[in-house]
Amino acid sequence: MKARSCVAGALASLCIFATASAADLSPAPMYTKAPPPPAMYNWGGYYAGFNVGGSWGSQNGTIFTSSDTNLSGVIGGGQIGINWQDHSPWVAGLEFDFQGAGQSGNTTFGVLLTPGDTLAVKDELQWFGTVRGRFGYAFGDMGRWLAYGTFGLAYGGAKLSGNGTVGGAPFAFSQTGNPVGFTAGVGLEWAFADRWSAKLEYLFVDYPGGTPAVTLPGGVVSLTENDMIDNIVRVGANYHF
């Protein structure tokens, strides 16, 4: 009986040891780390692109009395710039652009010196450029939308031409000038790919004078070009380096 008890005890101990060993050999539970949140889009760095749009405005001219010439046309050109963005949604930048412009308008002045005098005048803005600062806020899906304001210097190439009669004598002229003024506006840009963005922008431009004054025959009457105001709406795309 004692021998049987010893054998039974040994078998029980062996079973307990085997069960414990099997438990030790079972695989340990796996713990997985949560994936990091998606990285926010970074607007920082250099970019270059193109744009196209339309413009409308007015040029004020004076011969004895003041008259406004309405200007409108198509514009197109390119831009280059740089953005700075730290670990925040705020974005600062500097942008240069140069535009070709087909903007023009016509007006007629009458009774300059004697009855029957007329002068037909054509105002044109043939090209312009701006140097602007930009300051914006990134928002939306991973910060891929950028709303911004912009302000800076504007310069351009204007042409003033005309023909008619003054004091009964035929008269024609054509001259150019380079007005300098300021511009301010707002825009919205969307990074639709890692290196590409599309934008919509509005600019208000004010040039203090379009072209130098023109002295008409006899040296008595002059045509003075005063304030030129322009409104620009354009769409464009940028490639980010």
Secondary structure, DSSP 8 states (H G I E B T S, - for coil): -HHHHHHHHHHHHHHHHHHHHHHHHS------------------EEEEEEEEEEEEEEEEEESSSEEEEEEEEEEEEEEEEEEE--SSSEEEEEEEEEEEEEEEEEEEEE-SSSTT-EEEEEEEEEEEEEEEEEEEEEESGGG-EEEEEEEEEEEEEEEEEEEEEETTEEEEEEEEE--EEEEEEEEEEE--SSSEEEEEEEEEEEES-SS--EE-TTSS-EEEEEEEEEEEEEEEEEEE-
